[in-house]
Protein backbone atom coordinates (compact mmCIF):
# COMPACT_ATOMS: atom_id res chain seq x y z
CA UNK A 1 0.00 0.00 0.00
CA UNK A 2 1.17 3.52 -0.79
CA UNK A 3 -0.02 6.54 1.20
CA UNK A 4 0.50 10.14 0.11
CA UNK A 5 0.09 12.76 2.83
CA UNK A 6 0.36 16.54 2.74
CA UNK A 7 2.61 17.68 5.59
CA UNK A 8 2.67 21.23 6.94
CA UNK A 9 6.17 22.16 8.10
CA UNK A 10 5.24 25.74 8.97
CA UNK A 11 2.15 27.94 8.65
CA UNK A 12 2.55 28.46 4.92
CA UNK A 13 4.59 25.50 3.67
CA UNK A 14 3.22 22.10 2.68
CA UNK A 15 5.34 19.22 1.38
CA UNK A 16 4.42 15.70 0.31
CA UNK A 17 4.97 12.66 2.53
CA UNK A 18 5.11 9.20 0.97
CA UNK A 19 4.77 5.92 2.86
CA UNK A 20 5.31 2.66 0.99
CA UNK A 21 4.31 -0.32 3.10
CA UNK A 22 6.31 -3.39 2.13
CA UNK A 23 6.62 -6.78 3.84
CA UNK A 24 8.50 -6.24 7.11
CA UNK A 25 9.37 -2.60 6.38
CA UNK A 26 7.97 0.79 5.45
CA UNK A 27 9.79 3.19 3.14
CA UNK A 28 9.37 6.84 4.15
CA UNK A 29 10.10 9.94 2.11
CA UNK A 30 9.16 13.61 2.26
CA UNK A 31 9.67 15.56 -0.93
CA UNK A 32 9.84 19.13 -2.18
CA UNK A 33 10.06 20.29 -5.78
CA UNK A 34 13.88 20.07 -5.74
CA UNK A 35 14.85 17.40 -3.22
CA UNK A 36 13.80 15.00 -0.51
CA UNK A 37 14.59 13.34 2.80
CA UNK A 38 14.15 9.64 3.31
CA UNK A 39 14.48 6.81 5.80
CA UNK A 40 17.54 4.59 6.13
CA UNK A 41 16.77 2.79 2.84
CA UNK A 42 18.25 5.74 0.93
CA UNK A 43 21.74 5.00 -0.43
CA UNK A 44 23.44 8.42 -0.22
CA UNK A 45 26.74 6.90 -1.34
CA UNK A 46 25.16 5.72 -4.57
CA UNK A 47 23.68 9.17 -5.20
CA UNK A 48 27.03 10.86 -4.52
CA UNK A 49 29.17 8.43 -6.50
CA UNK A 50 27.44 6.64 -9.35
CA UNK A 51 24.65 9.18 -9.87
CA UNK A 52 26.64 12.34 -9.12
CA UNK A 53 25.87 13.86 -12.53
CA UNK A 54 22.21 14.09 -11.51
CA UNK A 55 23.08 16.45 -8.59
CA UNK A 56 20.33 14.97 -6.40
CA UNK A 57 19.42 16.93 -3.27
CA UNK A 58 18.65 14.39 -0.55
CA UNK A 59 19.17 13.49 3.08
CA UNK A 60 18.89 10.25 5.05
CA UNK A 61 17.66 9.69 8.61
CA UNK A 62 17.98 6.27 10.22
CA UNK A 63 15.79 4.57 12.79
CA UNK A 64 12.60 6.40 11.83
CA UNK A 65 9.28 4.59 11.60
CA UNK A 66 6.86 7.41 10.77
CA UNK A 67 6.81 10.56 8.67
CA UNK A 68 6.55 12.60 11.87
CA UNK A 69 9.77 10.99 13.16
CA UNK A 70 11.45 11.72 9.82
CA UNK A 71 10.70 15.43 10.29
CA UNK A 72 12.35 15.64 13.72
CA UNK A 73 15.17 13.12 13.31
CA UNK A 74 18.71 14.32 12.66
CA UNK A 75 19.98 13.54 9.19
CA UNK A 76 22.66 10.86 9.27
CA UNK A 77 23.98 11.60 5.77
CA UNK A 78 23.33 14.05 2.94
CA UNK A 79 24.31 14.30 -0.71
CA UNK A 80 27.03 16.64 -1.90
CA UNK A 81 24.44 18.76 -3.68
CA UNK A 82 22.39 19.04 -0.48
CA UNK A 83 25.54 20.29 1.27
CA UNK A 84 25.81 23.01 -1.37
CA UNK A 85 22.43 24.30 -0.08
CA UNK A 86 23.65 24.30 3.53
CA UNK A 87 21.99 21.01 4.48
CA UNK A 88 24.24 19.09 6.85
CA UNK A 89 24.39 15.91 8.89
CA UNK A 90 22.72 16.42 12.25
CA UNK A 91 20.17 18.92 10.88
CA UNK A 92 16.54 17.91 11.47
CA UNK A 93 14.49 16.73 8.54
CA UNK A 94 12.17 19.73 8.74
CA UNK A 95 15.11 22.17 8.74
CA UNK A 96 16.53 20.44 5.67
CA UNK A 97 13.19 20.64 3.88
CA UNK A 98 12.90 24.35 4.66
CA UNK A 99 16.33 24.91 3.10
CA UNK A 100 15.16 23.06 -0.01
CA UNK A 101 12.23 25.46 -0.24
CA UNK A 102 14.25 28.69 -0.15
Phi and psi restraints in degrees (range 20) as a CNS / XPLOR table:
assign (resid 1 and name C) (resid 2 and name N)
       (resid 2 and name CA) (resid 2 and name C) 1.0 -120.1 20.0 2
assign (resid 2 and name N) (resid 2 and name CA)
       (resid 2 and name C) (resid 3 and name N) 1.0 128.1 20.0 2
assign (resid 2 and name C) (resid 3 and name N)
       (resid 3 and name CA) (resid 3 and name C) 1.0 -115.7 20.0 2
assign (resid 3 and name N) (resid 3 and name CA)
       (resid 3 and name C) (resid 4 and name N) 1.0 132.8 20.0 2
assign (resid 3 and name C) (resid 4 and name N)
       (resid 4 and name CA) (resid 4 and name C) 1.0 -111.2 20.0 2
assign (resid 4 and name N) (resid 4 and name CA)
       (resid 4 and name C) (resid 5 and name N) 1.0 130.1 20.0 2
assign (resid 4 and name C) (resid 5 and name N)
       (resid 5 and name CA) (resid 5 and name C) 1.0 -134.8 20.0 2
assign (resid 5 and name N) (resid 5 and name CA)
       (resid 5 and name C) (resid 6 and name N) 1.0 128.3 20.0 2
assign (resid 5 and name C) (resid 6 and name N)
       (resid 6 and name CA) (resid 6 and name C) 1.0 -70.8 20.0 2
assign (resid 6 and name N) (resid 6 and name CA)
       (resid 6 and name C) (resid 7 and name N) 1.0 137.6 20.0 2
assign (resid 6 and name C) (resid 7 and name N)
       (resid 7 and name CA) (resid 7 and name C) 1.0 -126.8 20.0 2
assign (resid 7 and name N) (resid 7 and name CA)
       (resid 7 and name C) (resid 8 and name N) 1.0 124.3 20.0 2
assign (resid 7 and name C) (resid 8 and name N)
       (resid 8 and name CA) (resid 8 and name C) 1.0 -88.0 20.0 2
assign (resid 8 and name N) (resid 8 and name CA)
       (resid 8 and name C) (resid 9 and name N) 1.0 121.2 20.0 2
assign (resid 8 and name C) (resid 9 and name N)
       (resid 9 and name CA) (resid 9 and name C) 1.0 -103.5 20.0 2
assign (resid 9 and name N) (resid 9 and name CA)
       (resid 9 and name C) (resid 10 and name N) 1.0 -10.6 20.0 2
assign (resid 9 and name C) (resid 10 and name N)
       (resid 10 and name CA) (resid 10 and name C) 1.0 -158.1 20.0 2
assign (resid 10 and name N) (resid 10 and name CA)
       (resid 10 and name C) (resid 11 and name N) 1.0 -174.6 20.0 2
assign (resid 10 and name C) (resid 11 and name N)
       (resid 11 and name CA) (resid 11 and name C) 1.0 -60.3 20.0 2
assign (resid 11 and name N) (resid 11 and name CA)
       (resid 11 and name C) (resid 12 and name N) 1.0 -27.8 20.0 2
assign (resid 11 and name C) (resid 12 and name N)
       (resid 12 and name CA) (resid 12 and name C) 1.0 -121.4 20.0 2
assign (resid 12 and name N) (resid 12 and name CA)
       (resid 12 and name C) (resid 13 and name N) 1.0 6.2 20.0 2
assign (resid 12 and name C) (resid 13 and name N)
       (resid 13 and name CA) (resid 13 and name C) 1.0 -122.2 20.0 2
assign (resid 13 and name N) (resid 13 and name CA)
       (resid 13 and name C) (resid 14 and name N) 1.0 122.6 20.0 2
assign (resid 13 and name C) (resid 14 and name N)
       (resid 14 and name CA) (resid 14 and name C) 1.0 -120.2 20.0 2
assign (resid 14 and name N) (resid 14 and name CA)
       (resid 14 and name C) (resid 15 and name N) 1.0 134.0 20.0 2
assign (resid 14 and name C) (resid 15 and name N)
       (resid 15 and name CA) (resid 15 and name C) 1.0 -121.2 20.0 2
assign (resid 15 and name N) (resid 15 and name CA)
       (resid 15 and name C) (resid 16 and name N) 1.0 175.9 20.0 2
assign (resid 15 and name C) (resid 16 and name N)
       (resid 16 and name CA) (resid 16 and name C) 1.0 -109.9 20.0 2
assign (resid 16 and name N) (resid 16 and name CA)
       (resid 16 and name C) (resid 17 and name N) 1.0 123.7 20.0 2
assign (resid 16 and name C) (resid 17 and name N)
       (resid 17 and name CA) (resid 17 and name C) 1.0 -97.3 20.0 2
assign (resid 17 and name N) (resid 17 and name CA)
       (resid 17 and name C) (resid 18 and name N) 1.0 140.1 20.0 2
assign (resid 17 and name C) (resid 18 and name N)
       (resid 18 and name CA) (resid 18 and name C) 1.0 -127.9 20.0 2
assign (resid 18 and name N) (resid 18 and name CA)
       (resid 18 and name C) (resid 19 and name N) 1.0 125.4 20.0 2
assign (resid 18 and name C) (resid 19 and name N)
       (resid 19 and name CA) (resid 19 and name C) 1.0 -117.5 20.0 2
assign (resid 19 and name N) (resid 19 and name CA)
       (resid 19 and name C) (resid 20 and name N) 1.0 125.4 20.0 2
assign (resid 19 and name C) (resid 20 and name N)
       (resid 20 and name CA) (resid 20 and name C) 1.0 -116.1 20.0 2
assign (resid 20 and name N) (resid 20 and name CA)
       (resid 20 and name C) (resid 21 and name N) 1.0 109.4 20.0 2
assign (resid 20 and name C) (resid 21 and name N)
       (resid 21 and name CA) (resid 21 and name C) 1.0 -86.6 20.0 2
assign (resid 21 and name N) (resid 21 and name CA)
       (resid 21 and name C) (resid 22 and name N) 1.0 117.8 20.0 2
assign (resid 21 and name C) (resid 22 and name N)
       (resid 22 and name CA) (resid 22 and name C) 1.0 -118.6 20.0 2
assign (resid 22 and name N) (resid 22 and name CA)
       (resid 22 and name C) (resid 23 and name N) 1.0 165.6 20.0 2
assign (resid 22 and name C) (resid 23 and name N)
       (resid 23 and name CA) (resid 23 and name C) 1.0 -57.4 20.0 2
assign (resid 23 and name N) (resid 23 and name CA)
       (resid 23 and name C) (resid 24 and name N) 1.0 123.2 20.0 2
assign (resid 23 and name C) (resid 24 and name N)
       (resid 24 and name CA) (resid 24 and name C) 1.0 68.7 20.0 2
assign (resid 24 and name N) (resid 24 and name CA)
       (resid 24 and name C) (resid 25 and name N) 1.0 9.2 20.0 2
assign (resid 24 and name C) (resid 25 and name N)
       (resid 25 and name CA) (resid 25 and name C) 1.0 -161.3 20.0 2
assign (resid 25 and name N) (resid 25 and name CA)
       (resid 25 and name C) (resid 26 and name N) 1.0 161.6 20.0 2
assign (resid 25 and name C) (resid 26 and name N)
       (resid 26 and name CA) (resid 26 and name C) 1.0 -130.2 20.0 2
assign (resid 26 and name N) (resid 26 and name CA)
       (resid 26 and name C) (resid 27 and name N) 1.0 126.2 20.0 2
assign (resid 26 and name C) (resid 27 and name N)
       (resid 27 and name CA) (resid 27 and name C) 1.0 -87.3 20.0 2
assign (resid 27 and name N) (resid 27 and name CA)
       (resid 27 and name C) (resid 28 and name N) 1.0 134.7 20.0 2
assign (resid 27 and name C) (resid 28 and name N)
       (resid 28 and name CA) (resid 28 and name C) 1.0 -123.9 20.0 2
assign (resid 28 and name N) (resid 28 and name CA)
       (resid 28 and name C) (resid 29 and name N) 1.0 135.7 20.0 2
assign (resid 28 and name C) (resid 29 and name N)
       (resid 29 and name CA) (resid 29 and name C) 1.0 -148.3 20.0 2
assign (resid 29 and name N) (resid 29 and name CA)
       (resid 29 and name C) (resid 30 and name N) 1.0 147.2 20.0 2
assign (resid 29 and name C) (resid 30 and name N)
       (resid 30 and name CA) (resid 30 and name C) 1.0 -128.9 20.0 2
assign (resid 30 and name N) (resid 30 and name CA)
       (resid 30 and name C) (resid 31 and name N) 1.0 126.2 20.0 2
assign (resid 30 and name C) (resid 31 and name N)
       (resid 31 and name CA) (resid 31 and name C) 1.0 -121.7 20.0 2
assign (resid 31 and name N) (resid 31 and name CA)
       (resid 31 and name C) (resid 32 and name N) 1.0 150.1 20.0 2
assign (resid 31 and name C) (resid 32 and name N)
       (resid 32 and name CA) (resid 32 and name C) 1.0 -115.3 20.0 2
assign (resid 32 and name N) (resid 32 and name CA)
       (resid 32 and name C) (resid 33 and name N) 1.0 -174.2 20.0 2
assign (resid 32 and name C) (resid 33 and name N)
       (resid 33 and name CA) (resid 33 and name C) 1.0 -69.3 20.0 2
assign (resid 33 and name N) (resid 33 and name CA)
       (resid 33 and name C) (resid 34 and name N) 1.0 -22.4 20.0 2
assign (resid 33 and name C) (resid 34 and name N)
       (resid 34 and name CA) (resid 34 and name C) 1.0 -116.4 20.0 2
assign (resid 34 and name N) (resid 34 and name CA)
       (resid 34 and name C) (resid 35 and name N) 1.0 -13.5 20.0 2
assign (resid 34 and name C) (resid 35 and name N)
       (resid 35 and name CA) (resid 35 and name C) 1.0 -166.5 20.0 2
assign (resid 35 and name N) (resid 35 and name CA)
       (resid 35 and name C) (resid 36 and name N) 1.0 -175.1 20.0 2
assign (resid 35 and name C) (resid 36 and name N)
       (resid 36 and name CA) (resid 36 and name C) 1.0 -156.8 20.0 2
assign (resid 36 and name N) (resid 36 and name CA)
       (resid 36 and name C) (resid 37 and name N) 1.0 162.7 20.0 2
assign (resid 36 and name C) (resid 37 and name N)
       (resid 37 and name CA) (resid 37 and name C) 1.0 -118.3 20.0 2
assign (resid 37 and name N) (resid 37 and name CA)
       (resid 37 and name C) (resid 38 and name N) 1.0 154.2 20.0 2
assign (resid 37 and name C) (resid 38 and name N)
       (resid 38 and name CA) (resid 38 and name C) 1.0 -149.3 20.0 2
assign (resid 38 and name N) (resid 38 and name CA)
       (resid 38 and name C) (resid 39 and name N) 1.0 165.4 20.0 2
assign (resid 38 and name C) (resid 39 and name N)
       (resid 39 and name CA) (resid 39 and name C) 1.0 -70.4 20.0 2
assign (resid 39 and name N) (resid 39 and name CA)
       (resid 39 and name C) (resid 40 and name N) 1.0 -175.6 20.0 2
assign (resid 39 and name C) (resid 40 and name N)
       (resid 40 and name CA) (resid 40 and name C) 1.0 -61.0 20.0 2
assign (resid 40 and name N) (resid 40 and name CA)
       (resid 40 and name C) (resid 41 and name N) 1.0 -11.4 20.0 2
assign (resid 40 and name C) (resid 41 and name N)
       (resid 41 and name CA) (resid 41 and name C) 1.0 -70.6 20.0 2
assign (resid 41 and name N) (resid 41 and name CA)
       (resid 41 and name C) (resid 42 and name N) 1.0 -15.8 20.0 2
assign (resid 41 and name C) (resid 42 and name N)
       (resid 42 and name CA) (resid 42 and name C) 1.0 -70.9 20.0 2
assign (resid 42 and name N) (resid 42 and name CA)
       (resid 42 and name C) (resid 43 and name N) 1.0 130.6 20.0 2
assign (resid 42 and name C) (resid 43 and name N)
       (resid 43 and name CA) (resid 43 and name C) 1.0 -99.5 20.0 2
assign (resid 43 and name N) (resid 43 and name CA)
       (resid 43 and name C) (resid 44 and name N) 1.0 88.2 20.0 2
assign (resid 43 and name C) (resid 44 and name N)
       (resid 44 and name CA) (resid 44 and name C) 1.0 -63.0 20.0 2
assign (resid 44 and name N) (resid 44 and name CA)
       (resid 44 and name C) (resid 45 and name N) 1.0 -36.6 20.0 2
assign (resid 44 and name C) (resid 45 and name N)
       (resid 45 and name CA) (resid 45 and name C) 1.0 -58.9 20.0 2
assign (resid 45 and name N) (resid 45 and name CA)
       (resid 45 and name C) (resid 46 and name N) 1.0 -42.6 20.0 2
assign (resid 45 and name C) (resid 46 and name N)
       (resid 46 and name CA) (resid 46 and name C) 1.0 -61.9 20.0 2
assign (resid 46 and name N) (resid 46 and name CA)
       (resid 46 and name C) (resid 47 and name N) 1.0 -44.1 20.0 2
assign (resid 46 and name C) (resid 47 and name N)
       (resid 47 and name CA) (resid 47 and name C) 1.0 -64.1 20.0 2
assign (resid 47 and name N) (resid 47 and name CA)
       (resid 47 and name C) (resid 48 and name N) 1.0 -39.7 20.0 2
assign (resid 47 and name C) (resid 48 and name N)
       (resid 48 and name CA) (resid 48 and name C) 1.0 -73.5 20.0 2
assign (resid 48 and name N) (resid 48 and name CA)
       (resid 48 and name C) (resid 49 and name N) 1.0 -34.8 20.0 2
assign (resid 48 and name C) (resid 49 and name N)
       (resid 49 and name CA) (resid 49 and name C) 1.0 -96.0 20.0 2
assign (resid 49 and name N) (resid 49 and name CA)
       (resid 49 and name C) (resid 50 and name N) 1.0 -71.0 20.0 2
assign (resid 49 and name C) (resid 50 and name N)
       (resid 50 and name CA) (resid 50 and name C) 1.0 -76.4 20.0 2
assign (resid 50 and name N) (resid 50 and name CA)
       (resid 50 and name C) (resid 51 and name N) 1.0 -24.4 20.0 2
assign (resid 50 and name C) (resid 51 and name N)
       (resid 51 and name CA) (resid 51 and name C) 1.0 -114.3 20.0 2
assign (resid 51 and name N) (resid 51 and name CA)
       (resid 51 and name C) (resid 52 and name N) 1.0 24.3 20.0 2
assign (resid 51 and name C) (resid 52 and name N)
       (resid 52 and name CA) (resid 52 and name C) 1.0 -59.8 20.0 2
assign (resid 52 and name N) (resid 52 and name CA)
       (resid 52 and name C) (resid 53 and name N) 1.0 -31.0 20.0 2
assign (resid 52 and name C) (resid 53 and name N)
       (resid 53 and name CA) (resid 53 and name C) 1.0 -64.4 20.0 2
assign (resid 53 and name N) (resid 53 and name CA)
       (resid 53 and name C) (resid 54 and name N) 1.0 -19.5 20.0 2
assign (resid 53 and name C) (resid 54 and name N)
       (resid 54 and name CA) (resid 54 and name C) 1.0 -80.1 20.0 2
assign (resid 54 and name N) (resid 54 and name CA)
       (resid 54 and name C) (resid 55 and name N) 1.0 -16.6 20.0 2
assign (resid 54 and name C) (resid 55 and name N)
       (resid 55 and name CA) (resid 55 and name C) 1.0 51.5 20.0 2
assign (resid 55 and name N) (resid 55 and name CA)
       (resid 55 and name C) (resid 56 and name N) 1.0 51.7 20.0 2
assign (resid 55 and name C) (resid 56 and name N)
       (resid 56 and name CA) (resid 56 and name C) 1.0 -74.2 20.0 2
assign (resid 56 and name N) (resid 56 and name CA)
       (resid 56 and name C) (resid 57 and name N) 1.0 133.8 20.0 2
assign (resid 56 and name C) (resid 57 and name N)
       (resid 57 and name CA) (resid 57 and name C) 1.0 -98.4 20.0 2
assign (resid 57 and name N) (resid 57 and name CA)
       (resid 57 and name C) (resid 58 and name N) 1.0 111.1 20.0 2
assign (resid 57 and name C) (resid 58 and name N)
       (resid 58 and name CA) (resid 58 and name C) 1.0 -156.4 20.0 2
assign (resid 58 and name N) (resid 58 and name CA)
       (resid 58 and name C) (resid 59 and name N) 1.0 156.0 20.0 2
assign (resid 58 and name C) (resid 59 and name N)
       (resid 59 and name CA) (resid 59 and name C) 1.0 -138.8 20.0 2
assign (resid 59 and name N) (resid 59 and name CA)
       (resid 59 and name C) (resid 60 and name N) 1.0 155.0 20.0 2
assign (resid 59 and name C) (resid 60 and name N)
       (resid 60 and name CA) (resid 60 and name C) 1.0 -124.7 20.0 2
assign (resid 60 and name N) (resid 60 and name CA)
       (resid 60 and name C) (resid 61 and name N) 1.0 131.0 20.0 2
assign (resid 60 and name C) (resid 61 and name N)
       (resid 61 and name CA) (resid 61 and name C) 1.0 -118.3 20.0 2
assign (resid 61 and name N) (resid 61 and name CA)
       (resid 61 and name C) (resid 62 and name N) 1.0 137.2 20.0 2
assign (resid 61 and name C) (resid 62 and name N)
       (resid 62 and name CA) (resid 62 and name C) 1.0 -106.7 20.0 2
assign (resid 62 and name N) (resid 62 and name CA)
       (resid 62 and name C) (resid 63 and name N) 1.0 154.4 20.0 2
assign (resid 62 and name C) (resid 63 and name N)
       (resid 63 and name CA) (resid 63 and name C) 1.0 78.4 20.0 2
assign (resid 63 and name N) (resid 63 and name CA)
       (resid 63 and name C) (resid 64 and name N) 1.0 14.0 20.0 2
assign (resid 63 and name C) (resid 64 and name N)
       (resid 64 and name CA) (resid 64 and name C) 1.0 -95.2 20.0 2
assign (resid 64 and name N) (resid 64 and name CA)
       (resid 64 and name C) (resid 65 and name N) 1.0 144.6 20.0 2
assign (resid 64 and name C) (resid 65 and name N)
       (resid 65 and name CA) (resid 65 and name C) 1.0 -122.3 20.0 2
assign (resid 65 and name N) (resid 65 and name CA)
       (resid 65 and name C) (resid 66 and name N) 1.0 -6.7 20.0 2
assign (resid 65 and name C) (resid 66 and name N)
       (resid 66 and name CA) (resid 66 and name C) 1.0 -140.0 20.0 2
assign (resid 66 and name N) (resid 66 and name CA)
       (resid 66 and name C) (resid 67 and name N) 1.0 163.0 20.0 2
assign (resid 66 and name C) (resid 67 and name N)
       (resid 67 and name CA) (resid 67 and name C) 1.0 -63.8 20.0 2
assign (resid 67 and name N) (resid 67 and name CA)
       (resid 67 and name C) (resid 68 and name N) 1.0 -36.4 20.0 2
assign (resid 67 and name C) (resid 68 and name N)
       (resid 68 and name CA) (resid 68 and name C) 1.0 -62.2 20.0 2
assign (resid 68 and name N) (resid 68 and name CA)
       (resid 68 and name C) (resid 69 and name N) 1.0 -41.2 20.0 2
assign (resid 68 and name C) (resid 69 and name N)
       (resid 69 and name CA) (resid 69 and name C) 1.0 -65.5 20.0 2
assign (resid 69 and name N) (resid 69 and name CA)
       (resid 69 and name C) (resid 70 and name N) 1.0 -37.0 20.0 2
assign (resid 69 and name C) (resid 70 and name N)
       (resid 70 and name CA) (resid 70 and name C) 1.0 -62.2 20.0 2
assign (resid 70 and name N) (resid 70 and name CA)
       (resid 70 and name C) (resid 71 and name N) 1.0 -34.3 20.0 2
assign (resid 70 and name C) (resid 71 and name N)
       (resid 71 and name CA) (resid 71 and name C) 1.0 -67.2 20.0 2
assign (resid 71 and name N) (resid 71 and name CA)
       (resid 71 and name C) (resid 72 and name N) 1.0 -35.8 20.0 2
assign (resid 71 and name C) (resid 72 and name N)
       (resid 72 and name CA) (resid 72 and name C) 1.0 -100.3 20.0 2
assign (resid 72 and name N) (resid 72 and name CA)
       (resid 72 and name C) (resid 73 and name N) 1.0 -11.8 20.0 2
assign (resid 72 and name C) (resid 73 and name N)
       (resid 73 and name CA) (resid 73 and name C) 1.0 -72.9 20.0 2
assign (resid 73 and name N) (resid 73 and name CA)
       (resid 73 and name C) (resid 74 and name N) 1.0 147.5 20.0 2
assign (resid 73 and name C) (resid 74 and name N)
       (resid 74 and name CA) (resid 74 and name C) 1.0 -73.3 20.0 2
assign (resid 74 and name N) (resid 74 and name CA)
       (resid 74 and name C) (resid 75 and name N) 1.0 141.2 20.0 2
assign (resid 74 and name C) (resid 75 and name N)
       (resid 75 and name CA) (resid 75 and name C) 1.0 -71.9 20.0 2
assign (resid 75 and name N) (resid 75 and name CA)
       (resid 75 and name C) (resid 76 and name N) 1.0 133.0 20.0 2
assign (resid 75 and name C) (resid 76 and name N)
       (resid 76 and name CA) (resid 76 and name C) 1.0 -86.0 20.0 2
assign (resid 76 and name N) (resid 76 and name CA)
       (resid 76 and name C) (resid 77 and name N) 1.0 -32.6 20.0 2
assign (resid 76 and name C) (resid 77 and name N)
       (resid 77 and name CA) (resid 77 and name C) 1.0 -153.7 20.0 2
assign (resid 77 and name N) (resid 77 and name CA)
       (resid 77 and name C) (resid 78 and name N) 1.0 154.5 20.0 2
assign (resid 77 and name C) (resid 78 and name N)
       (resid 78 and name CA) (resid 78 and name C) 1.0 -139.5 20.0 2
assign (resid 78 and name N) (resid 78 and name CA)
       (resid 78 and name C) (resid 79 and name N) 1.0 158.1 20.0 2
assign (resid 78 and name C) (resid 79 and name N)
       (resid 79 and name CA) (resid 79 and name C) 1.0 -76.6 20.0 2
assign (resid 79 and name N) (resid 79 and name CA)
       (resid 79 and name C) (resid 80 and name N) 1.0 162.3 20.0 2
assign (resid 79 and name C) (resid 80 and name N)
       (resid 80 and name CA) (resid 80 and name C) 1.0 -59.8 20.0 2
assign (resid 80 and name N) (resid 80 and name CA)
       (resid 80 and name C) (resid 81 and name N) 1.0 -39.3 20.0 2
assign (resid 80 and name C) (resid 81 and name N)
       (resid 81 and name CA) (resid 81 and name C) 1.0 -68.3 20.0 2
assign (resid 81 and name N) (resid 81 and name CA)
       (resid 81 and name C) (resid 82 and name N) 1.0 -34.4 20.0 2
assign (resid 81 and name C) (resid 82 and name N)
       (resid 82 and name CA) (resid 82 and name C) 1.0 -63.5 20.0 2
assign (resid 82 and name N) (resid 82 and name CA)
       (resid 82 and name C) (resid 83 and name N) 1.0 -40.4 20.0 2
assign (resid 82 and name C) (resid 83 and name N)
       (resid 83 and name CA) (resid 83 and name C) 1.0 -59.0 20.0 2
assign (resid 83 and name N) (resid 83 and name CA)
       (resid 83 and name C) (resid 84 and name N) 1.0 -36.7 20.0 2
assign (resid 83 and name C) (resid 84 and name N)
       (resid 84 and name CA) (resid 84 and name C) 1.0 -61.0 20.0 2
assign (resid 84 and name N) (resid 84 and name CA)
       (resid 84 and name C) (resid 85 and name N) 1.0 -24.4 20.0 2
assign (resid 84 and name C) (resid 85 and name N)
       (resid 85 and name CA) (resid 85 and name C) 1.0 -90.9 20.0 2
assign (resid 85 and name N) (resid 85 and name CA)
       (resid 85 and name C) (resid 86 and name N) 1.0 0.2 20.0 2
assign (resid 85 and name C) (resid 86 and name N)
       (resid 86 and name CA) (resid 86 and name C) 1.0 90.7 20.0 2
assign (resid 86 and name N) (resid 86 and name CA)
       (resid 86 and name C) (resid 87 and name N) 1.0 10.9 20.0 2
assign (resid 86 and name C) (resid 87 and name N)
       (resid 87 and name CA) (resid 87 and name C) 1.0 -86.1 20.0 2
assign (resid 87 and name N) (resid 87 and name CA)
       (resid 87 and name C) (resid 88 and name N) 1.0 127.7 20.0 2
assign (resid 87 and name C) (resid 88 and name N)
       (resid 88 and name CA) (resid 88 and name C) 1.0 -131.5 20.0 2
assign (resid 88 and name N) (resid 88 and name CA)
       (resid 88 and name C) (resid 89 and name N) 1.0 162.2 20.0 2
assign (resid 88 and name C) (resid 89 and name N)
       (resid 89 and name CA) (resid 89 and name C) 1.0 -60.0 20.0 2
assign (resid 89 and name N) (resid 89 and name CA)
       (resid 89 and name C) (resid 90 and name N) 1.0 141.7 20.0 2
assign (resid 89 and name C) (resid 90 and name N)
       (resid 90 and name CA) (resid 90 and name C) 1.0 93.3 20.0 2
assign (resid 90 and name N) (resid 90 and name CA)
       (resid 90 and name C) (resid 91 and name N) 1.0 -20.0 20.0 2
assign (resid 90 and name C) (resid 91 and name N)
       (resid 91 and name CA) (resid 91 and name C) 1.0 -70.3 20.0 2
assign (resid 91 and name N) (resid 91 and name CA)
       (resid 91 and name C) (resid 92 and name N) 1.0 144.3 20.0 2
assign (resid 91 and name C) (resid 92 and name N)
       (resid 92 and name CA) (resid 92 and name C) 1.0 -70.3 20.0 2
assign (resid 92 and name N) (resid 92 and name CA)
       (resid 92 and name C) (resid 93 and name N) 1.0 157.5 20.0 2
assign (resid 92 and name C) (resid 93 and name N)
       (resid 93 and name CA) (resid 93 and name C) 1.0 -58.0 20.0 2
assign (resid 93 and name N) (resid 93 and name CA)
       (resid 93 and name C) (resid 94 and name N) 1.0 -42.6 20.0 2
assign (resid 93 and name C) (resid 94 and name N)
       (resid 94 and name CA) (resid 94 and name C) 1.0 -66.5 20.0 2
assign (resid 94 and name N) (resid 94 and name CA)
       (resid 94 and name C) (resid 95 and name N) 1.0 -37.3 20.0 2
assign (resid 94 and name C) (resid 95 and name N)
       (resid 95 and name CA) (resid 95 and name C) 1.0 -64.5 20.0 2
assign (resid 95 and name N) (resid 95 and name CA)
       (resid 95 and name C) (resid 96 and name N) 1.0 -39.2 20.0 2
assign (resid 95 and name C) (resid 96 and name N)
       (resid 96 and name CA) (resid 96 and name C) 1.0 -64.3 20.0 2
assign (resid 96 and name N) (resid 96 and name CA)
       (resid 96 and name C) (resid 97 and name N) 1.0 -43.2 20.0 2
assign (resid 96 and name C) (resid 97 and name N)
       (resid 97 and name CA) (resid 97 and name C) 1.0 -63.0 20.0 2
assign (resid 97 and name N) (resid 97 and name CA)
       (resid 97 and name C) (resid 98 and name N) 1.0 -39.6 20.0 2
assign (resid 97 and name C) (resid 98 and name N)
       (resid 98 and name CA) (resid 98 and name C) 1.0 -63.0 20.0 2
assign (resid 98 and name N) (resid 98 and name CA)
       (resid 98 and name C) (resid 99 and name N) 1.0 -37.4 20.0 2
assign (resid 98 and name C) (resid 99 and name N)
       (resid 99 and name CA) (resid 99 and name C) 1.0 -65.7 20.0 2
assign (resid 99 and name N) (resid 99 and name CA)
       (resid 99 and name C) (resid 100 and name N) 1.0 -34.5 20.0 2
assign (resid 99 and name C) (resid 100 and name N)
       (resid 100 and name CA) (resid 100 and name C) 1.0 -67.0 20.0 2
assign (resid 100 and name N) (resid 100 and name CA)
       (resid 100 and name C) (resid 101 and name N) 1.0 -23.9 20.0 2
assign (resid 100 and name C) (resid 101 and name N)
       (resid 101 and name CA) (resid 101 and name C) 1.0 -91.8 20.0 2
assign (resid 101 and name N) (resid 101 and name CA)
       (resid 101 and name C) (resid 102 and name N) 1.0 -4.3 20.0 2
